[in-house]
Amino acid sequence: MKQPLAYVHPEAKIADNVVIEPFVTIDKDVVIEEGTRIGSNATIMEGTRIGKNCNVFPGAVIGAVPQDMKFKGEKTTVEIGNNTTIRECVTINRGTASKGKTIVGSNCLLMAYVHVAHDCVVGDNCIIGNATQIAGEVIIDDYAILSGLVAIHQFVHIGSHVMVSGGSLVRKDIPPYVKAGREPVSYIGVNSIGLRRREYSNEKIREIQDVYRYLYQKGMNNFNALEAIEAEMPASPERDDIILFVKNSKRGIMRGYFPE
């Protein structure tokens, strides 16, 4: 299945049933597993690992060196999970000495012109909309959905099951299970539709909403809100997930929305 018009470095490790279209370039120290398709004019550079049954569309560049002035040529990687689709002209840079690798999980969709910078970690089942730009060392947890033209500041953490509105500028951490939008990016409710699609019960969604009422609607600072949540709400995986996210946030979480 290897096209004679493509260049594949002899040291690349390519599974037998990988489809490589014309004018693809695949560098040394690349691993591509079974069932994956690499579209024409895609460039797969040194240090890239692509899992099973992925689909890389034309013009994508995976594994280019980081756009980081501190990078000194160290050996690092990009790791793509299974069943992930990478659309036209997506760029994914490999890691630096900071983390050593950039990770995109399984069952993800990265739409056209997305950029994933060095040392990012994108979880499983994420959807990243067209032309979204993700700066270095960002963490995006499982099932997050980012609409088009979102810009994410370096070191930001986006929680699981989050929905971010198109065109948002994300400068603060976004805790799990919520919708985020407006400018500056703000809490605009729990992502109840997304949670129902993932079989969260109405009771569980109401519990998550109650947690966020303490954080965003009772006029308390985060410290006092967390104390109240722990004192007044029974422990659960979702409650504790939110508490730990806020406590561990290094950039601080996004603000609440207050209409004018």
N, C-alpha and C positions, 0 to 999 in steps of 0.2 A: 504493500500500500504506500510505499515511499516514492514520491514523485521524482523522476529524474531531473526535473527543473528546480528542485529544492536543494539547499545545502544542509547536510546533516553531518556534524563533526563525528569522526570515527569513534571518539570516546563517549559520545552520548549513549544513554541506555534507553532504547525505545522498544516498547512491547510490539510483538509481531503484528497485531491487528490495529495499531494506531494509523489513522489516515492523515497523511501530510500532503497538502495541496501545493500547487506550483508556487515558486518564488518564496517559500518559507526559508528562514534561516534558523538553524538550531545549533547552539554553541556546545563546547565541551562541558562536562560536569552537569549535564541535564538528565533528568529521569522523567519519562512520560509513560504512564501505566496503561493497561488494557482499555480499549474501547474509546479512547480520546480522539478527537478530530482537531487538527490545526489548520485554520483557514489560510488562504493565499496571502502572501505578504506579511504574515505574522512573524515576529522575531522573538525567539525564545533564547534568552541569554544565560551565561554561565551561572550556575548555582540554583537553577530553577527545578522544582519538583512538582509535577502535575499528576494528580490522582487518576482514578478510573472514570471513564465515561464522561469526561469533560468536553466542552465545546468551545474552542477559542476561535473567534471570528477574525476576518481579515483586518490587518493593520494593527492588531494588538502588540504591545511590547511588554514582555514579562521578564523580570530579572535584571533590568538595567541597574547600573550602580546608583547609589543614593544621591539625591540632590542636597547633600549635606557637606559643608566645608570641612567638617571634622573627619570625614571618611578618608582613610589612608590606604585603601586597597585591601583591607582584611577580607578573609574568606567568609562569606555569609551566604544566606539562601533566601529564596522565596518558596513557600510551601502552599500548594493549592490542594484542597480536599477532593472528594469524589463528587461527580454529578453536578459540577459547577459550570455555569455558562459565563463566558467573558466576551462581551460584545465588541463591536468595531472600535479600534483606536483606544482601548483601555490601556493604561500604563500602570504597572505594579513594580515598584523598586524593591531591590533586596535589602536586607538588614545592614546595620552597622555594628560596631563593637558594643554598642549600648545593649542590644537585645540579641543580636546575632542572626535574626531571621524575621521576615515578614510573613504573616499567615493569613490566608483566606480559607475559610472552612468549606464544608461540604454542602451541597444543595443550595448554593448561592447563585444569585443573578446580579452581575455587574453590567449595567447598561452602557451604551456608547459614551466614550470620552471620560469615563470615570478615571480618577487618579488616586492610587493608594501608595502613600509614601513609605519610607523606610521604617521598619520595626513596628508597623501596625499589626493589630490582631483583629480580624473580622471573624466572628463566630459562624456557626452553622445556620442555614435557612435564612440568610439575610438577603434583602433586595436593596441595591444601591442605584438610585435613579440617574438618568442621563446627566453627564457633565458635573457630577458631584466631585468635589475636591477634598481629599482627606490628607491632612498634614501628618508629620512624623509622630510615631509612638502613640497614635490614637487607638483606643480599644472600643470595639463595637460588639456587644454581646448578641447571643442567639436571637433569631426571629426579629431583629430590628429592621425597620423599613425606612429608608431615607429617600424622599422625593427628589426631583431633579434640581440641579443648580444649588445644592447645599454646600456650604463651605465650612469646614471643621478645623478649628485651631489645634495646634499640636498639643499633645498630652491630654486631650479631652477623653472622657469615658462616657459612652452611651450605653445605657442598660438594655436588658432583654425586653422584647415585646414593645419597643418604643416605635412610635410613628412621628417622623419629623417632616414638617410642611416644606414644600418646595421653596427655594430661594432663601432659606434660613441661614443666618450666620451664627454658628454654634461656637461660643467662646467659653461656656461653662458646661459642667457635667450634667447629663440628663438621666435622672433615675429611672428604674424599670417600670414598665406597664403603662406609660403615659403617652399623651400626645403633646408635641411641642411645636410652637409656631410664633408668628408675629415678630416684631423688632423692638427691643432686644428679645431674643428667643425666650419664651415663657411657657409655663404650665398652662395648658388649655383643656385639661381633663384627662381622664383615664381612657386608654385605648380599648374601650369596651367591645367594639366591633371585632378588632383583631383578636382579643382574648376569647370571644365567643367562637370565632372560627377555629381556635385551637382548643376548644372544648372546656374552657373554664366555665364553671357554673355561675348563675346569677348571684348566688350567695357569696361566692369567692370574689366576684367583681365588686360587689357592695363592700366587702371587707377591705379591698384595695382602695376603694374610694374613701372609706372612712380614715384610712391611714393618711391619705393625702389631704384630707380636710384639716388634720392637725398641722401638717407641714405648710399648707398654702392658704388656708381659709379661716384660721382662728387668730391671726395676728400675733403668733408666737415666733420667736427666733428658732433656728433649727435645733439648738441645744435643748431648749425647753420643750419643743414639740416632740423630740425623740424621747425625752424623759416621760412625757405624758403618754405617748404611744406605748412604751414599755410598761407603764404602770396600769393603764386602763384598758388595753386591748390584749386578748389572749394570744399567746405565741402561735405562729404558723410559719410555714416556709416562706410565704409571700411577705408577711409582715417583717420577718427577720431579714429577708433579702433586701428590702427597702432600707431598713435601719442600718445594716452593714454598708450598703452603698453610700448612704449619706455620711456615715462616720468615717469612711475611708476615702471620701472625695478630697482630692488634693487641690483642685481648682475651685471647689465650691459648686453647689448645684444651681441650676437656672432659677430665676426668680418666678414668683407667682404672677398671674395676670390680673391687673386692676384696671377696669375700663375707665376711660376718662369721663 
